[in-house]
Amino acid sequence: MNKFKFLVLTFSLIMIVGLVDGKAEQSGADLLNFNMGTPDGGSKYGKDSVTCVKNLSLYREFYKQWKAGKYKDANLVSQAMISWRYCFFACPLVSKNMYIHGNKMLKYLIKSNKDDSIKMQAYVDTLMMVYDQRIKYFGDDKKSPKGRLLGRKAKDYMKYRVEQSEVYYPMFEESFKLMGNNSEPTTMFYFYVASVRYVQQKHAEKDLILENYVEIQDALEYNMLKYADNPKKLENYNKVNINLEKNVSKFATCEKLVQLYGPKLESNPDDLKLAKNIVKFFERRKCTKSDVYFNALEKVHSIEPTPESAFSMGKMAFERKQFGKAKKYLEEATTTLNDSLAIKKASSYLLLSETYRSLKNYPAARSAALKVLKYNPKEGMAYILIGDLYTSSAAKCTLQGLRVAYWAAADKYKSAIAISSDDKTKEIARKKLATIKKSFPEQKDAFMRNLAAGQKITVECWINEETTVRYR
């Protein structure tokens, strides 16, 4: 042990006793007679219950006065710590609040001695000892279990010893492993910060930051959904989410992600864990148009297919004009998505309809569009798509040489306007309707074929649908 560490360790024990006015001085040897083992067979009050109760009462009274004075009187802290220290070593099971109060007093002493690094770090050592002993004796507490206390300990260690990420990062890691979605919001954020510092201090590769970011984001999203109706709690998670995004965006642009993960995926095409991490992180950063993401998702889907991954694969294949591949994935998505996920299922059918249209399979495209309306009756884009199909068929689906499919298309655009709750969709339908009206037959052409305005006719060809005669 080097000289500095020995001084820090010794001072952390002595300072609690010596304090400001020099009362109750004891030697380091006397202090070491107390150990952190369970006292007297596990007795709450230790070996000397009378002395424990007396000191417990004394420290509480001084602490109460300190609190009443808004935590400013150093002498009261000194008096409280004398009795508190006895309870801490001699009867550690006597009170959970003893650790909470000790934490506050030690942070006060740390702050008060910020100009004396040796004293300050001695108090930091003692603060860490308080966390350790609380975890040992009260680590199964429901409100503040071991995992939560570890997160708080890690935050304090990082605050006072920022350069020692090799010490506090594993604390954060264990805390998050134990608490997961139940981690405190600030612990989630500082776990990410600790990850960055751990990498910056050359203890791990940059991948660690991104992997932890994804896990933390999952936990944040879980809680933001859980507390959606609780504005006070939701605000805490929203703040962390905003700060997290600000920090990660500094180095996680789509371009940098591609540069980082592209070569990794090429070198390890069968690494499923790597592929999963790429998919998660690229989706978080909205970098889903890259080939790296596409190839990673294809790998994940081939081994662990889900309806969601099938939809994503179909969407990307469609964007790449790989319509045959898109059809395969979207058919898989529409058949495997649960009906309870109505909006997602409707979106899958809408994209499948577009895919069939691109493949010139108009009947299948219409059938898929009608399925959209089954799961989302207000999706006006389904009717617009059918109207577009009819417009595309106008030259072939005629009646006595007239392009009557425009009349059927107009019916669909009107239906889109009628059912849609989206103003943008309504506007699209109105513009399309105005455009095709210019292609309606003139009155004289209809008259020559004995077609009167308002008359019902059937548009044959593949459309095979009834509509009404209208003039330009």
Buried (B, 14 or more C-beta within 10 A) or exposed (E): EEEEEEBBBBBBBBBBBBBBEEEBEBEEEEBEEBEEEEBBEEBEBBEBBEBBBBBBEBBBBBBEBBEEEEBEBBEBBBBBBBBBBBBBBBBBBBBBEBBBBBBBBBBBBBEBBEEEEEBBBBBBBBBBBBBBBBBBBBBEBEEBBBBBBBBBBBBBBBEBBEEEBEEBBBBBBBBBEBBEEEBBBBBBBBBBBBBBBBBEBEEBEBBBBBBBBBBBBEBBBBBBEEBEEEEEBBEBBBEBBEEBBEBBEEEBEBEBBBEBBBEBBEEEEEBBEBBBBBBBBBBBBEBBEBEBBBBBBBBBBEEEBBBBBBBBBBBBBBEEEBBEBBBBBBBBBBEBBEEEBBEBBBBBBBBBBBBBBBBEBBEBBBBBBBBBBBBBEEBBBBBBBBBBBBBBBBEEBBBEEBBBBBBBBBBBBBBBBEBBEEEEBBEBBBEBBEEBBEBBBEBEBBEEEEBEEEEEBEBEBBBEBEBEBBBE
